[in-house]
Amino acid sequence: MLIEMKVEGLLFDPRSSMYILLLKEIDGEGTLPIWIGKPEADSIALALGKVTTPRPLTHDLIKNIVEGLKIRLTKIIVTQILDNTYYALVCLTDGKKETFIDSRPSDAVAVALRTNASIFVEENILERRSTDELEEWLKNLRPEDFGNIM
């Protein structure tokens, strides 16, 4: 079963020098933290802030290609986690046929935000372990750990 999610925010993890993309259930309390790199975090932050750049960045280019081909990106799905790596699919449609493209979740989310596509996570991924990991990280957080990612 698919659970619809939204981007709850981006956090910086000073221990790993990575960013955490925090997804939250739209109709529930479940969360899914996904550690991502700075370029992807920056791109997601730009999309969340509705910031336009003078020239298209990579995720804007993907959006422009999709629109130029007269197809739609309808949803993205975080499908599984293997060896601490999340996997996602981007769903494209021409109105007749759906095509699923393999993607990193961070790239899929960055494009979904630009195309107003829905974000889904497979239910089995939303397990207690992910929430425990985030709660442990939050417990060790200090005020100086918060910073501007842009």
Secondary structure, 3 states (H helix, E strand, C coil): CEEEEEEEEEEEECCCCEEEEEEEECCCCCEEEEEECHHHHHHHHHHHCCCCCCCCCHHHHHHHHHHHCCCEEEEEEEEEEECCEEEEEEEEECCCCEEEEEECHHHHHHHHHHHCCEEEEEHHHCCHHHHHHHHHHHHCCCHHHCCCCC
